């Protein structure tokens, strides 16, 4: 099974514009043979915490019609957004749709970073799904700094770990380079990281969305400048 990791520069707090960009990248992934594409953290709005705190209109639900174009690409998508909850705060939520556009699962980021704790509700369960004969685990950015999350995924039979993240230039470059190959090496998982590139709230995304094999070998990597996708073959699906 071929999977793709996508990177983009989000338009601040503009769901229609970012949805259109995600659709274009999903189509590029599909043209390259990918059956699934993973997007960065808070793809639909960008990492715009003040706007997300102030405007519930930027929060989505799994059947939100604003997501219809993403669901209709013919490629399975893993897209992250401010996800409505039953409480007063949204979650940083990952929504997974299959190639027909049907909802497969949702996941809420469990480990909130810094000011995220003032805006979002933390999740309380792990994310899992199966597609194309493979079992996947889900994580969002800071989640990946907690080895027990990845350890649980490997113990639960996951073969692929999907991360929607935001790592910036500067210190983020080193963190990205250390954390994700380390997950692959330490837990025997394929690891797919989708990162922002360019302006992202208070940061500048460092790009280099990538896929690693168990053991940490790099299989595919995007550059640090352009909106693009990187595609890798995952055996067994």
N, C-alpha and C positions, 0 to 999 in steps of 0.2 A: 504494500500500500504506500502510495506517495502522499506525504503531508507537506504543507507549506507553512512558513512563518512569514507574517506580513509586518512591515513597518511603514508608518506614515507620520506626517506632521498634521496634527488635528487643528481644525478651526475652532477657536475657543467658544464653547457653549453653543455650538451650531449642529444640532442632530442631523438635519437634512444634508448639510454639506459633508459631514463626516460619514454618513451612511453612503452617500454617492462615492466617496473615495474608497470606502471598504468594498463596495460592489465592484469597482474597477479592479482592485487588487485581487478579489476573489476570482474574477474572470481571468486575470492573468495566471493565477494559480491553476485554475482549471485547464487553461490552454497548455500549461506545462505538464499536465497529467495528474495533478494533485486531486485527491478525493476529499481532503480536509484542509482547512486553512485556519490558523490561529492568529488572533489580533492582540494588540497591546492592551494594557490596563486603561480603563475608561476611554475606550476608542470613540464612543459616540459623542462625547463632549470635550475630550481632552482632559488633562489633569487640572481642572479648574475648580478647586475646593470652595472658594467664596461664592461662586455662581451656583454651585450645586447645593450649598447650604441655604441659599436665599430663594431658589426657584424650584419648587417641586415639579414644575412643568418639564424639567430636565431629567426627571426620574422616569424609568420605563418599567413595564411589566412584560412577561414572556410573550403575550399575544398582542403587544403594542403594534398598531398598524404602521408606525414609523419604521419598524424593522422589516416590513414586508419585502422591500427590495433586496435586503441581505439574505432573507430566507429563500429568495427565488433565483439564486444564481446557479443552482444545480450542483453546488459544492457544499459539503458539510462545513459549517462555520462555528468557530469558538470565539464569541464576541463578548467583550467586557463593558459594563455600563453601570450607572447608578440605578440599582434595582429596587423597586418599591418593596416594602415589607409590611407586616401587619402593625408595625409601630410607627413612631413619629420620624424616624430616620431611615434613609435608604441603606442598602448594603452595596459594597463594591462587588458586583455580581457578574459571574460568568454564565452566559447562556449558550447552550450547545444545540444546534439544529442539524438534522441529517440532510441528505441530498434532496429529499422531497420537501424540506422546509418544516418538518415536524419537530417539535421540541423533544429533545432527548433527555436533558437534565439541566439543572441550574446549580450553581455553587456560589457561596458567599465567602469572601475573604475572611479568614479567621484571625489573622495577626495584623492589626491596623498599625500603621506607622505614623508617629508624630501627630500632626494636626488632624489626620484622618479620624482619630478617636473623638474629635469634637463634632464631626460631621456625619459619620456613618455608624451603623450597627455592625458588630462583628458576627460572623457566622459561627456555627457550633457543630458542623459536621463536615466530613470529608466529601470530596467530589469524585465520582466514578462514572464511567460509562463504557459501553462496548460498541464498536463499530468496525466493520470490515474484518472481523475475526481477531481484533486486537482489543485489549483492555487498557483504558486510559485513566490516569489520575490528573486532577486539576489543582492548580495553585495560582496565586496572584502575588507577584512581586515579593513583599516582605515575608510572605509565607515560606518562601524558598530558603530563608535563613534559619529555619527550624527543622533540623534533620529528622525529628520524629515524624513529621508529616510525610516526608518521602519514604521513611522506613515503613510506615503503615501502608503506604501504597504498594511497595514491593511485596510486603507480606500478604497483601490482599490480592496478589496475582496481576497487578498492573505491569505492563510492559513498556508503556510510554508515559512520560510525565510532561504535561503541557503547562507552560507558564506564560501568563499575560502580565507584562511588567513595564516599569519605567526606570531605566538607569540613565543618568545624565553623564555629561562630560565631566572631567575631573575625577573625583574619587569613585564615581559610578563605573568608570571604565574598568578599574581594577576589581571592583566587587563582581561585576558581570563575568569577568574572565576567570574569577576564582570559584564562584558559587556553582555555576551550571555544569561545567565539566566535572566538578567535584561530586555533584549529585549523580551524574552518570557513572562515575568511577566507584563511588561508595555504595551505591544501591543497585547497580546492575541494570539501570534503566536507559532507554532512549529518552533524550531530553530535548524538547522543542521550546525555544524562547522567542517570544514576539515582543519587541521593544519599540519605543518611540524613537523617531529621528527628527531632529530640529526642535523648535520651540515647543515646550510642554509645561504649561503653568509656570512655576518659578524656576524650572530647569530647562536645559537643552538636552534632548535625548541623544544618546551616543550611537543609536542604530545598532548595527551588527547583530540583527536577529539571526538565530542560528539553530542548527540541530546537531546534537552529539550522539554518538553510539555508546552503548555500555562499555565502560573502560575509559571513556573521555575523549575518544578520537572525534575530531570535527568532521561532519559529513557535508554540511552546507552552511554558507554564511553570506548575509547581505553586507553591503558596504556601510560606511558611517555618514553618508551624505544624502542618499536618494530614497524616495518612496519606492518600495520594491518588495518582491517576495523571494525567498530562498526555498528550494524544494529538495527533499531527500526521500529516498526509498527506505521504508521500514519493513523488513521481512516478516513473514508470518501472517500477514493480512490478505 
